[in-house]
Amino acid sequence: MPRTVDHAERRAHIAEALVRVAAQDGLHAVTMRAVAAESGVSLRLVQYYFDTKEQLLLGALRHLEQQSRQRWAARVAELPSPVPPRAFVEAFLAEALPTDEQSRTFHLVGTSYAVLAMTDPSLTAEPFIANVDDLQRQLADALRQAQADGQVAAGVDVSMEAARLVTLSHGLGTSVLIGQYDVDGAMTVLRYHLDTLFRR
C-alpha cells in the first residue's frame, strides 16, 4: 500500500532547504532549482508546493517564524509559574540573540529577509511585521504587570519600553552575527538596561 504523503512535512522539508541555502550563500542566491537540489527533490515538486519564488520565500519565512515561536514557547515553559515579568523579558531577550547554530541560522536568514522586505511589500505585509508587533505587545503586557507589582516605576511608558527592548535586541543580535559582541557581551548590555528599568 503506497505511503500517504504528508504535505505539511514536504513543505517544511523544502522550506528548511531554502533556509540552508540562504544561510550558506545568502538569500540573494536562492533559486527554486538550488532549493530543489538542496532538498533532494525535483524542481517540479518544489513548483508543485510553491508556484513562484515569492511563494517559496514566504513559505520559508512562515516556517522560520513557526520554529522561532516553538523555541520561545519552550524557553517560557521552563520558567516558574506564574512567570515573573522580568524573567519573561529576559527569556525573550536571550531568545532574540544568536546563541547556537539553529538560532544563528534563524537570525542570519531573518536579517536577510528584513533587508529584502525593505523593497518587497509582500514580505512586509505578512508575516514579517505582524509577528514583531505581537512580540512587542507581549513585552508591553509583561512590563505592565511588573508596573502593577511595583517592579517598574509608575511613570514608565511600557509601550515605548517594549519597542526599545525589541529594537535593542535586534541591533545586538546583528552585532553578535558580525562579531562586534559575543553572546555574553550582548547579554551584559541587555541586563544593564533591564537593571535600569526594573527596581531591584
C-alpha positions in Angstrom: 0.0 0.0 0.0 1.5 3.4 -1.0 2.6 5.7 1.8 0.3 8.7 2.4 2.1 11.9 1.5 2.3 14.4 4.4 2.1 17.7 2.5 2.9 19.8 5.5 6.1 17.7 6.1 7.1 18.1 2.5 6.6 21.9 2.6 8.6 22.1 5.8 11.4 19.9 4.2 11.6 22.3 1.2 11.5 25.4 3.4 14.3 24.0 5.5 16.4 23.5 2.3 15.8 27.2 1.4 17.0 28.2 4.8 20.2 26.2 4.4 20.9 27.7 1.0 20.2 31.2 2.3 22.4 30.6 5.4 25.3 29.4 3.4 25.2 31.6 0.3 22.8 34.5 1.1 19.1 35.0 0.3 20.0 36.6 -3.0 21.4 33.2 -4.1 18.2 31.3 -3.6 16.6 29.9 -6.7 13.9 27.2 -7.0 16.5 25.0 -8.7 19.0 25.5 -5.9 16.4 24.6 -3.3 15.3 21.5 -5.2 18.9 20.3 -5.3 19.5 21.1 -1.6 16.2 19.3 -0.6 16.9 16.3 -2.8 13.6 16.6 -4.7 12.8 17.5 -8.3 12.3 21.1 -9.4 8.8 20.1 -10.4 8.0 19.0 -6.9 9.2 22.4 -5.5 7.0 24.1 -8.0 4.0 21.9 -7.0 4.2 23.2 -3.5 5.3 26.7 -4.3 4.2 28.2 -7.7 6.6 31.0 -7.6 9.9 32.0 -6.0 7.9 34.7 -4.0 5.6 32.0 -2.6 8.7 29.9 -1.7 10.3 32.8 0.1 7.0 33.5 2.0 6.6 29.8 2.9 10.2 29.6 4.2 9.6 32.8 6.3 6.5 31.3 7.8 8.4 28.2 8.6 11.2 30.2 10.3 8.6 32.1 12.4 6.9 28.9 13.5 10.3 27.5 14.6 11.1 30.7 16.5 7.7 30.6 18.3 8.3 27.0 19.3 11.7 27.8 20.7 10.3 30.8 22.5 7.4 28.7 24.0 9.9 26.0 25.1 12.0 28.6 26.9 9.0 30.2 28.6 7.7 26.7 29.7 10.9 26.3 31.7 10.2 29.3 33.8 8.4 29.1 37.2 4.6 29.6 37.2 3.3 32.3 37.3 6.1 33.6 35.2 7.8 36.6 36.8 7.7 39.6 34.4 11.5 40.2 34.5 12.2 36.5 33.8 9.7 36.7 30.9 11.5 39.7 29.4 15.0 38.2 30.0 13.8 35.0 28.2 12.7 37.0 25.2 16.0 38.8 25.1 18.0 35.6 25.4 16.0 34.0 22.6 16.5 37.1 20.5 20.2 36.5 20.3 22.0 34.0 18.0 23.3 31.7 20.8 23.6 28.4 18.9 23.7 27.1 15.4 19.9 26.9 15.0 19.3 30.4 16.3 22.3 31.8 14.4 20.8 30.4 11.2 17.4 31.9 12.1 18.9 35.3 12.8 21.1 35.3 9.8 18.4 34.4 7.4 15.8 36.6 9.3 18.1 39.6 8.8 18.4 38.8 5.1 14.6 38.8 4.9 14.4 42.1 6.8 16.7 43.7 4.2 14.7 42.1 1.3 11.4 43.4 2.9 12.6 47.0 2.5 12.0 46.7 -1.2 9.4 43.9 -1.3 5.9 44.8 0.1 4.7 41.2 0.0 7.3 40.3 2.7 6.5 43.3 4.8 2.7 42.6 4.7 2.9 39.1 6.2 4.2 37.7 8.4 7.2 39.9 9.0 5.8 43.0 10.7 2.8 41.3 12.4 5.0 38.8 14.3 7.3 41.6 15.6 4.3 43.6 16.7 2.9 40.6 18.5 6.2 40.1 20.4 6.2 43.8 21.3 2.7 43.5 22.7 3.7 40.6 24.9 6.6 42.5 26.3 4.4 45.5 27.0 2.0 43.2 28.9 4.8 41.8 31.0 6.1 45.3 31.8 2.6 46.4 32.6 2.3 43.6 35.1 5.7 44.5 36.6 4.5 48.0 36.9 1.3 46.9 38.7 3.6 44.8 41.1 5.8 47.8 41.8 8.8 46.3 40.0 8.8 49.0 37.3 8.3 52.7 38.1 4.7 54.1 37.6 5.8 56.8 35.2 7.4 54.4 32.7 5.7 54.2 29.3 5.6 50.4 28.9 4.7 50.5 25.2 7.7 52.6 24.5 10.0 50.4 26.6 8.7 47.3 24.8 9.6 49.0 21.5 13.0 49.9 22.8 13.7 46.3 24.0 12.7 44.8 20.6 14.9 47.2 18.7 17.8 46.9 21.2 17.7 43.1 20.9 17.6 43.2 17.1 20.5 45.5 17.0 22.6 43.4 19.4 21.6 40.3 17.5 23.2 41.8 14.4 26.2 42.9 16.4 26.7 39.2 17.5 26.4 38.0 13.9 29.1 40.3 12.7 31.4 39.7 15.6 31.2 43.1 17.3 29.9 41.4 20.5 29.9 37.8 21.7 26.8 36.5 23.3 27.9 37.2 26.9 28.8 40.7 26.0 25.4 41.3 24.4 23.6 39.8 27.4 25.6 42.1 29.7 24.3 45.1 27.7 20.7 43.8 27.8 20.9 43.1 31.6 22.3 46.6 32.2 19.3 48.1 30.5 16.9 45.8 32.5 18.6 46.9 35.7 17.8 50.5 34.9 14.2 49.5 34.1 13.3 47.2 36.9 13.6 48.1 40.6 15.8 45.7 42.4 
